[in-house]
Amino acid sequence: MRGFGLSAAALVVRRDGPQPWGSRMDLVPLLALIVIVLLAVVLVRMLVGVTIVHEHERGLRYRSGRLKGLVGAGMYLSLPPWSEVRVLDTRPVSLAIEGQEVLTADGVAAKISLVARYEVGDAAAAVTRDASYTRTLYLLLQLGLRDAITARTLDQALASRRELGAEIREACGGRLAAIGVELLEVDVRDVMLPGELKRAFTSVITARKEGEAALERVRSETAALRGLANAGRMLDDNPGLLQLRILQELGESSGNSIVFGAPEALPARPPRARPPRPREAPDG
């Protein structure tokens, strides 16, 4: 009983003593308000879509499945599935067309690869007029390459590699513009030939270079002989030039031995004639 009396007194003191700020019953409305706000945010996030369109992109606004127009850079709200904003990148893109085997006009099978650069000029046309404008671009470039190569021989195709890119671009540009794609440039990257044809081309180039070298040697020898002939004529006309040339070589040479040819027997020098002595006069 005594212990029970102490417990009751303690309970009375605790109940009558100072209370902390608020109580558990006071926190219930606050927690409920927080839960309601979070549920509202989640619900709005599920119902409202937020789309950010960057500077290099274009947004396509749809409402009930119909395209309503294009939007520029910015943040846009939508209510899916009734409305949405799709984003399309409009920056220039490089596309590599892998080597495909094409027959030239003279029947040579050459494998040629291309490099193209394009950009989306009309985002609405690119999305609505073709299911995959990138695949259409790839196929049109292949067809343009085939048409350009089959109209040329192998030598003509190798000699006009730069013109091929411009011709393919002109042939495909109109059809790509209809689906909103602008073809900026097309270049031929590689021309791969069969192994036998490579060896034949190597032999032809080697023979051509050897012929050019032989022709250059003949020209050099002809020029040297022509110079010698001119020098011989000059010496015939002016014999003293040979002695001057010899003296020039002697002056420029140092430590070299120069041998002059001379006849075996030199002509005898005639004796000098003595003047006659004056006669003495007789005496007397």
Secondary structure by P-SEA (a helix, b strand, c coil): caaaaaaaaaaaaaaaccccccccccaaaaaaaaaaaaaaaaaaaaabbbbbbcccbbbbbbccccccccccbbbbbbcccccbbbbbbccbbbbbbcbbbbbcccbbbbbbbbbbbbbbccccccccccccaaaaaaaaaaaaaaaaaaaccaaaaaacaaaaaaaaaaaaaaaaaaacccccccccccccccaaaaaaaaaaaaaaaaaaaaaaaaaaaaaaaaaaaaaaaaaaaccaaaaaaaaaaaaacccbbbbbbbcccccccccccccccbbbbbcc
